[in-house]
Amino acid sequence: MSPESHSAHDNPLNILESIVETAIDGIFLIDTRGKVLRVNSAGLDLFGYTTAEVLGQNISMLMPAPHRENHDGYIHNYLDSGIKKIIGIGREIEGRRKDGSLFPARLAVSEIIIGEEHYFTGIIQDLTLMKAVQEEIIKLNHELEQLVIERTTELQDAVNLLLETNQQLNKSIEKHKSYELALLATRDELRKSLEKEKELSSLKSRFVSMASHEFKTPLASILSSAALISKYTTTEQAPDRSRHVDRIKSSVNHLNNILMDFLSITRLEEGHFVPVITRFSLTGMLADLKNEADGLLKKGQQLICDHDFEDIDMKSDKNILRNILYNLISNAVKYSDEGKKITCRIRLEEEIFLIQISDEGGGIPPYERKRIGSRIFRASNVVNVPGTGLGLNIVLSYLHALKGNLEFESQQGVGTTFTITLPLSYEK
C-alpha cells in the first residue's frame, strides 16, 4: 500500500474532500459524540452559519425540539443496539436555521467505519420548493372544486327560475295560446344551457384527470431522484448524481409549464388579458427566442431559423408574441423524434409578419384536424407525450387578441407546418 493510500484510510475527511465542496446539497460529517467534523459550503448556506460557528459544535444545533435534546441519545442507542432506524433509509425532517426559522428537508444518513472509529455523514436536501409546488397543486384543485360548486349553484338557480316561469306560462297558456311559442323558446334555451354546463363540467373533469396524471409523474421522478442522489457519494458516481439533478430540474420545469398553461387559460376566460403594446426589435426578440428554444432540443435535433430582413421594429405585445412562438416551437420539438429538424422561416410581406414553424414529426391524423385548437385536445397518436392539451388553444386566443391568424398543413409520417400571420403594427 502506498503512503498516499494509507493516509486516506487514516483520515476520513480526506475521503470526502474531493466531492463535498461541489455538492449542491448540505453535507455534514460527525463523530459518535455528535460533534461536527466537516461541513460543505451548501450546508453552511442552507443553515446560515459560518464554518467557525459549526465546526466542533454538536449537530443538534441544527435541529428543532425535541430532536435537539434527544439527538445524542439516538446515536448512543444505535451504537449500543446496532439497530438502524434512519441510517441508509432517509426521511423527511425539519431543519433549524441560525435565525430560528424552520424549513422542510430530506435527510439521508450513512455510516463510515474506519478501524474502530465510527463516523456519520448526513446529506440534507432543501424540500422548500417541492413543498411549495405541492401546496400550489392543492390550492388549484380547491379552486377548481369551488368553481364547479359555483357553476352548479348557478345552474340550480336557473332551473328553479325556469320552473317558476313554466308554472306561470302553463296558467297563461290556458288563456293565451300565443304563449306556447314563448315556452318552447325558453325550454330550448334551458336545453342549450344544460348542454353547455355539461360540456364545461366534462372539460373540468378531463383537465383535472389529465393534470393529476401530469403532476404525478414528475413528482414521482423528483422524489425518486432526490432519494437516489443521497446514495451517490463518491467521485465516480458524480455523473449519476448530475443525471438525477437534471431529472429533478426537468420535472420542476414540466410542473411549472402545466401551471402556466392553466393560469393563462383562466386569465383569458375571465377577460383579464389586455395586450401591452410596445415597439421593439423583431430581430432581437427572435434571436433571444432562438437561444431559449435551443435548450429544449432533444439529442440530435436541430432548430434552423432564417428571415429575409435586417433589423426591424415591430409594434405589438412582445411577451405574448414570444409566448406564441415559443409554444409552437416547443410543440414541434416535443412531437418530433431525436435527430429531426425543426425549421422556423420568417418573412415580411408588406405590413404583414409571417412565420412558418415546421417539424418532421408523426403528423396529425386527418380525422382529428378539425379539433385543432379546442381546449384539452390531444391527437390520438401523441397520447404518450406529456402535455395538457391547452397549448394551441392558448395560442389561438392570444393571436385573436393581437389580430393575427393561424393556419396549418399536416401529413402523417412527414410532419406539420403551422403558419402565423400578424400585423407588423398593432392598431386598436
C-alpha positions as CSV (number, residue, x, y, z in Angstrom):
1,M,0.0,0.0,0.0
2,S,1.3,3.4,-1.0
3,P,1.8,6.3,1.6
4,E,-1.0,8.2,-0.1
5,S,-3.4,5.3,0.2
6,H,-2.5,4.7,3.8
7,S,-3.1,8.4,4.6
8,A,-6.5,8.4,3.0
9,H,-7.7,5.5,5.2
10,D,-6.3,7.1,8.3
11,N,-8.3,10.4,7.8
12,P,-11.9,10.0,6.7
13,L,-12.1,13.8,5.9
14,N,-9.7,13.3,3.1
15,I,-12.0,10.7,1.6
16,L,-14.8,13.2,1.2
17,E,-12.8,16.3,0.4
18,S,-12.9,15.8,-3.4
19,I,-16.7,15.8,-3.5
20,V,-18.0,17.6,-0.5
21,E,-17.5,21.2,-1.7
22,T,-19.0,20.6,-5.2
23,A,-22.2,19.0,-3.8
24,I,-25.5,21.0,-4.2
25,D,-26.9,19.6,-1.0
26,G,-25.7,20.2,2.5
27,I,-23.2,17.5,3.7
28,F,-22.1,17.1,7.3
29,L,-19.6,14.7,8.9
30,I,-19.9,14.0,12.6
31,D,-18.4,11.6,15.2
32,T,-20.1,9.4,17.7
33,R,-20.5,12.3,20.1
34,G,-22.4,14.3,17.5
35,K,-19.6,16.8,17.0
36,V,-19.4,18.4,13.5
37,L,-16.0,17.5,11.9
38,R,-16.7,18.7,8.4
39,V,-19.4,20.8,6.6
40,N,-19.6,21.9,3.0
41,S,-20.5,25.4,1.6
42,A,-24.0,24.2,0.6
43,G,-24.6,23.1,4.2
44,L,-23.4,26.5,5.6
45,D,-25.6,28.4,3.1
46,L,-28.6,26.2,3.9
47,F,-28.5,26.9,7.7
48,G,-27.0,30.4,7.6
49,Y,-23.9,29.7,9.7
50,T,-20.1,30.2,9.1
51,T,-17.6,27.4,9.3
52,A,-16.2,28.7,12.6
53,E,-19.8,28.6,14.2
54,V,-20.4,25.0,13.2
55,L,-17.1,23.1,13.4
56,G,-16.7,21.4,16.8
57,Q,-20.3,22.0,17.8
58,N,-23.0,19.4,18.3
59,I,-25.0,18.7,15.2
60,S,-28.2,19.1,17.3
61,M,-27.8,22.9,17.0
62,L,-29.4,22.5,13.5
63,M,-32.5,20.7,14.9
64,P,-35.7,21.9,16.5
65,A,-37.0,20.5,19.7
66,P,-37.4,17.7,20.7
67,H,-34.8,16.2,18.4
68,R,-32.2,18.8,19.5
69,E,-32.3,17.4,23.1
70,N,-32.6,13.7,22.0
71,H,-30.1,13.5,19.2
72,D,-27.1,12.3,21.2
73,G,-29.4,9.6,22.7
74,Y,-30.2,8.4,19.1
75,I,-26.5,7.8,18.4
76,H,-25.9,6.0,21.6
77,N,-28.9,3.8,21.2
78,Y,-27.7,2.8,17.7
79,L,-24.1,2.1,18.9
80,D,-25.5,0.0,21.8
81,S,-28.1,-1.9,19.9
82,G,-26.8,-1.9,16.3
83,I,-30.4,-1.3,15.1
84,K,-30.5,1.1,12.1
85,K,-33.6,3.3,12.4
86,I,-32.6,6.0,9.8
87,I,-29.1,5.0,8.5
88,G,-29.3,4.1,4.9
89,I,-33.1,4.8,4.7
90,G,-33.6,8.5,4.8
91,R,-36.6,10.5,6.0
92,E,-38.2,14.0,5.9
93,I,-37.2,16.3,8.8
94,E,-37.3,19.9,9.8
95,G,-34.1,21.9,9.8
96,R,-33.5,24.9,12.1
97,R,-31.6,27.9,10.6
98,K,-29.4,30.3,12.6
99,D,-32.2,32.8,12.6
100,G,-34.5,30.3,14.2
101,S,-36.6,29.7,11.1
102,L,-37.6,26.1,10.2
103,F,-37.6,24.5,6.7
104,P,-38.6,21.1,5.3
105,A,-35.7,18.8,4.3
106,R,-34.8,15.3,3.4
107,L,-32.1,13.7,5.5
108,A,-30.0,10.7,4.3
109,V,-27.5,9.3,6.8
110,S,-24.6,7.0,6.0
111,E,-22.2,5.3,8.4
112,I,-18.4,5.1,7.9
113,I,-16.3,2.8,10.0
114,I,-12.5,3.3,9.9
115,G,-10.7,1.0,12.2
116,E,-12.6,1.1,15.4
117,E,-13.9,4.6,14.9
118,H,-17.5,5.3,13.7
119,Y,-18.4,8.4,11.7
120,F,-21.7,9.5,10.2
121,T,-22.4,11.6,7.1
122,G,-25.7,13.4,6.7
123,I,-26.8,14.7,3.3
124,I,-29.6,17.4,3.6
125,Q,-31.7,18.4,0.7
126,D,-34.0,21.5,0.9
127,L,-37.6,20.5,0.1
128,T,-39.0,24.0,0.3
129,L,-39.6,24.3,-3.5
130,M,-41.1,20.8,-3.7
131,K,-43.5,21.6,-0.8
132,A,-44.5,24.9,-2.4
133,V,-45.3,23.1,-5.7
134,Q,-47.4,20.5,-3.7
135,E,-49.3,23.3,-1.9
136,E,-50.0,25.1,-5.2
137,I,-51.4,21.8,-6.6
138,I,-53.7,21.5,-3.6
139,K,-54.7,25.2,-4.0
140,L,-55.5,24.8,-7.7
141,N,-57.6,21.7,-7.0
142,H,-59.5,23.5,-4.4
143,E,-60.1,26.5,-6.7
144,L,-61.4,24.1,-9.4
145,E,-63.8,22.4,-6.9
146,Q,-65.1,25.8,-5.8
147,L,-65.6,26.8,-9.4
148,V,-67.7,23.6,-10.0
149,I,-69.8,24.3,-6.9
150,E,-70.4,27.9,-8.0
151,R,-71.4,26.8,-11.5
152,T,-73.7,24.1,-10.1
153,T,-75.4,26.6,-7.8
154,E,-75.9,29.0,-10.8
155,L,-77.4,26.2,-12.8
156,Q,-79.7,25.2,-10.0
157,D,-80.9,28.8,-9.7
158,A,-81.5,28.8,-13.4
159,V,-83.5,25.6,-13.2
160,N,-85.6,26.9,-10.3
161,L,-86.3,30.1,-12.1
162,L,-87.3,28.1,-15.2
163,L,-89.7,26.0,-13.1
164,E,-91.4,29.1,-11.7
165,T,-91.6,30.6,-15.2
166,N,-93.0,27.3,-16.6
167,Q,-95.8,27.3,-13.9
168,Q,-96.8,30.9,-14.9
169,L,-96.7,30.1,-18.5
170,N,-98.9,27.0,-18.1
171,K,-101.5,29.2,-16.4
172,S,-101.3,31.8,-19.2
173,I,-101.5,29.2,-22.0
174,E,-105.0,28.4,-21.0
175,K,-106.0,31.9,-21.8
176,H,-103.4,32.9,-24.4
177,K,-102.3,30.2,-26.8
178,S,-99.6,32.5,-28.2
179,Y,-97.6,32.0,-25.0
180,E,-96.9,28.5,-26.2
181,L,-94.2,29.7,-28.5
182,A,-92.5,31.6,-25.7
183,L,-92.5,28.5,-23.6
184,L,-90.9,26.4,-26.3
185,A,-88.2,29.0,-26.8
186,T,-87.5,29.1,-23.1
187,R,-87.2,25.3,-23.0
188,D,-84.8,25.4,-25.9
189,E,-82.6,28.0,-24.1
190,L,-82.6,25.7,-21.0
191,R,-81.5,22.7,-23.1
192,K,-78.6,24.7,-24.6
193,S,-77.7,26.0,-21.1
194,L,-77.6,22.5,-19.7
195,E,-75.6,21.2,-22.6
196,K,-73.1,24.0,-22.1
197,E,-72.8,23.3,-18.4
198,K,-72.3,19.6,-19.1
199,E,-69.6,20.4,-21.6
200,L,-67.9,22.7,-19.0
201,S,-68.1,20.0,-16.3
202,S,-66.7,17.4,-18.7
203,L,-63.8,19.8,-19.7
204,K,-63.1,20.3,-16.0
205,S,-63.1,16.6,-15.2
206,R,-60.9,15.9,-18.2
207,F,-58.4,18.6,-17.2
208,V,-58.3,17.6,-13.6
209,S,-57.7,14.0,-14.6
210,M,-55.0,14.9,-17.1
211,A,-53.4,17.5,-14.8
212,S,-53.4,15.0,-11.9
213,H,-51.6,12.4,-14.1
214,E,-49.2,15.0,-15.4
215,F,-48.4,16.2,-11.9
216,K,-48.0,12.6,-10.5
217,T,-45.3,11.6,-13.0
218,P,-42.8,14.5,-12.4
219,L,-43.4,14.5,-8.7
220,A,-42.5,10.8,-8.5
221,S,-39.4,11.5,-10.6
222,I,-38.4,14.3,-8.3
223,L,-38.8,12.1,-5.2
224,S,-37.0,9.1,-6.6
225,S,-34.1,11.1,-7.9
226,A,-33.8,13.0,-4.6
227,A,-33.6,9.7,-2.8
228,L,-31.0,8.3,-5.2
229,I,-28.8,11.4,-5.1
230,S,-28.0,10.8,-1.4
231,K,-26.6,7.4,-2.3
232,Y,-24.1,8.7,-4.8
233,T,-21.4,9.9,-2.5
234,T,-18.2,9.0,-4.5
235,T,-16.4,10.9,-7.2
236,E,-17.0,8.0,-9.6
237,Q,-20.8,8.5,-9.1
238,A,-20.8,12.2,-10.0
239,P,-22.4,11.5,-13.5
240,D,-25.2,9.6,-11.8
241,R,-25.7,12.5,-9.4
242,S,-25.8,15.0,-12.2
243,R,-28.2,12.8,-14.2
244,H,-30.7,12.8,-11.3
245,V,-30.3,16.5,-10.6
246,D,-31.2,17.1,-14.3
247,R,-34.2,14.9,-13.9
248,I,-35.4,17.0,-11.0
249,K,-34.9,20.3,-12.9
250,S,-36.8,18.9,-15.9
251,S,-39.6,17.7,-13.8
252,V,-40.0,21.0,-12.0
253,N,-40.0,22.8,-15.4
254,H,-42.7,20.5,-16.6
255,L,-44.8,21.2,-13.5
256,N,-44.3,25.0,-14.0
257,N,-45.4,24.7,-17.7
258,I,-48.6,22.9,-16.6
259,L,-49.4,25.6,-14.1
260,M,-48.7,28.4,-16.6
261,D,-51.0,26.8,-19.2
262,F,-53.8,26.7,-16.7
263,L,-53.3,30.2,-15.4
264,S,-53.1,31.6,-19.0
265,I,-56.4,29.9,-19.9
266,T,-58.0,31.2,-16.7
267,R,-56.8,34.8,-17.3
268,L,-58.1,34.7,-20.9
269,E,-61.5,33.3,-20.0
270,E,-62.0,35.8,-17.2
271,G,-61.2,38.7,-19.5
272,H,-58.2,39.9,-17.5
273,F,-55.9,39.8,-20.6
274,V,-55.2,43.2,-22.2
275,P,-52.4,43.4,-24.8
276,V,-49.4,45.6,-23.7
277,I,-48.4,47.3,-26.9
278,T,-44.8,48.5,-27.3
279,R,-42.3,49.0,-30.1
280,F,-39.4,46.5,-30.0
281,S,-36.7,45.0,-32.2
282,L,-38.2,42.0,-34.0
283,T,-34.8,40.6,-34.9
284,G,-33.6,40.9,-31.3
285,M,-36.7,39.1,-30.0
286,L,-36.2,36.3,-32.5
287,A,-32.6,35.9,-31.5
288,D,-33.4,35.6,-27.8
289,L,-36.2,33.2,-28.6
290,K,-33.8,31.0,-30.7
291,N,-31.3,30.9,-27.8
292,E,-34.0,29.9,-25.3
293,A,-35.5,27.3,-27.7
294,D,-32.2,25.6,-28.3
295,G,-32.3,24.4,-24.7
296,L,-35.4,22.4,-25.5
297,L,-33.9,20.3,-28.2
298,K,-33.6,16.5,-27.9
299,K,-30.5,14.6,-28.8
300,G,-29.5,15.2,-32.4
301,Q,-32.4,17.7,-33.1
302,Q,-31.7,21.0,-35.0
303,L,-33.6,24.3,-34.8
304,I,-33.0,26.2,-38.1
305,C,-34.2,29.8,-38.2
306,D,-33.9,32.2,-41.2
307,H,-35.5,35.5,-42.2
308,D,-35.4,37.8,-45.2
309,F,-34.9,41.1,-43.5
310,E,-32.4,43.1,-41.5
311,D,-33.3,44.5,-38.1
312,I,-36.8,45.9,-38.0
313,D,-39.1,47.4,-35.3
314,M,-42.5,45.7,-34.6
315,K,-45.4,47.3,-32.7
316,S,-47.2,44.6,-30.7
317,D,-47.2,42.8,-27.4
318,K,-43.7,41.4,-27.2
319,N,-44.2,38.9,-24.4
320,I,-47.4,37.5,-25.9
321,L,-45.8,37.2,-29.3
322,R,-42.8,35.4,-27.7
323,N,-45.2,33.0,-25.9
324,I,-47.0,32.2,-29.1
325,L,-43.7,31.4,-31.0
326,Y,-42.2,29.5,-28.0
327,N,-45.3,27.4,-27.6
328,L,-45.3,26.4,-31.3
329,I,-41.6,25.7,-31.3
330,S,-41.7,23.7,-28.1
331,N,-44.6,21.6,-29.6
332,A,-42.5,20.9,-32.7
333,V,-39.6,19.8,-30.5
334,K,-41.8,17.7,-28.2
335,Y,-43.6,15.8,-31.0
336,S,-40.5,15.2,-33.1
337,D,-38.1,12.3,-32.6
338,E,-34.4,12.7,-31.8
339,G,-32.2,13.6,-34.8
340,K,-35.0,15.5,-36.6
341,K,-35.1,19.2,-37.8
342,I,-37.4,22.0,-36.7
343,T,-37.5,24.9,-39.2
344,C,-38.6,28.4,-38.4
345,R,-39.0,30.6,-41.5
346,I,-39.8,34.3,-41.0
347,R,-41.0,36.6,-43.8
348,L,-42.3,40.1,-44.2
349,E,-45.0,40.7,-46.8
350,E,-45.7,44.5,-46.9
351,E,-47.0,45.2,-43.4
352,I,-47.7,41.6,-42.5
353,F,-45.4,39.5,-40.4
354,L,-45.4,35.8,-41.5
355,I,-43.8,32.9,-39.7
356,Q,-43.8,29.2,-40.6
357,I,-42.8,26.5,-38.0
358,S,-42.3,23.1,-39.5
359,D,-41.4,19.8,-37.9
360,E,-40.6,16.2,-39.0
361,G,-42.9,14.5,-36.5
362,G,-45.7,12.0,-37.0
363,G,-48.2,14.5,-38.3
364,I,-51.9,14.9,-37.3
365,P,-54.4,12.2,-38.3
366,P,-56.9,13.7,-40.9
367,Y,-60.0,12.8,-38.9
368,E,-58.7,14.9,-35.9
369,R,-57.6,18.0,-37.7
370,K,-60.9,19.8,-37.2
371,R,-60.4,19.7,-33.4
372,I,-57.1,21.6,-33.6
373,G,-57.2,24.5,-31.1
374,S,-60.0,23.2,-29.0
375,R,-59.4,23.0,-25.2
376,I,-57.7,19.9,-23.8
377,F,-57.5,18.3,-27.3
378,R,-54.6,15.9,-27.9
379,A,-54.2,13.8,-31.0
380,S,-54.6,10.1,-30.5
381,N,-51.1,9.4,-31.9
382,V,-49.3,11.5,-29.2
383,V,-51.1,10.5,-26.0
384,N,-47.8,9.1,-24.6
385,V,-46.1,12.6,-24.9
386,P,-46.5,14.8,-21.8
387,G,-48.8,17.7,-22.2
388,T,-52.1,19.3,-21.1
389,G,-53.7,19.9,-24.5
390,L,-54.1,23.6,-23.8
391,G,-51.2,25.0,-25.8
392,L,-52.8,25.6,-29.2
393,N,-56.0,26.9,-27.5
394,I,-53.9,29.5,-25.7
395,V,-52.0,30.3,-29.0
396,L,-55.3,30.9,-30.8
397,S,-56.7,33.1,-28.0
398,Y,-53.5,35.2,-28.0
399,L,-53.4,35.5,-31.8
400,H,-57.1,36.6,-31.8
401,A,-56.2,39.3,-29.2
402,L,-53.3,40.5,-31.4
403,K,-55.4,40.4,-34.6
404,G,-53.5,37.5,-36.0
405,N,-54.3,34.3,-37.7
406,L,-53.2,30.6,-37.6
407,E,-53.2,28.0,-40.4
408,F,-51.6,24.6,-40.6
409,E,-50.8,21.8,-43.0
410,S,-50.0,18.2,-41.9
411,Q,-49.1,14.9,-43.5
412,Q,-48.8,11.7,-41.4
413,G,-45.3,10.3,-41.3
414,V,-43.9,13.6,-42.8
415,G,-44.6,16.4,-40.3
416,T,-46.7,19.5,-39.7
417,T,-46.3,23.2,-40.6
418,F,-48.0,26.0,-38.6
419,T,-48.3,29.4,-40.3
420,I,-48.8,32.6,-38.3
421,T,-49.8,36.0,-39.8
422,L,-49.7,39.1,-37.7
423,P,-49.8,42.9,-38.5
424,L,-46.4,44.4,-38.2
425,S,-48.0,47.3,-36.4
426,Y,-50.9,46.6,-34.0
427,E,-53.7,49.1,-34.2
428,K,-56.8,49.1,-32.0
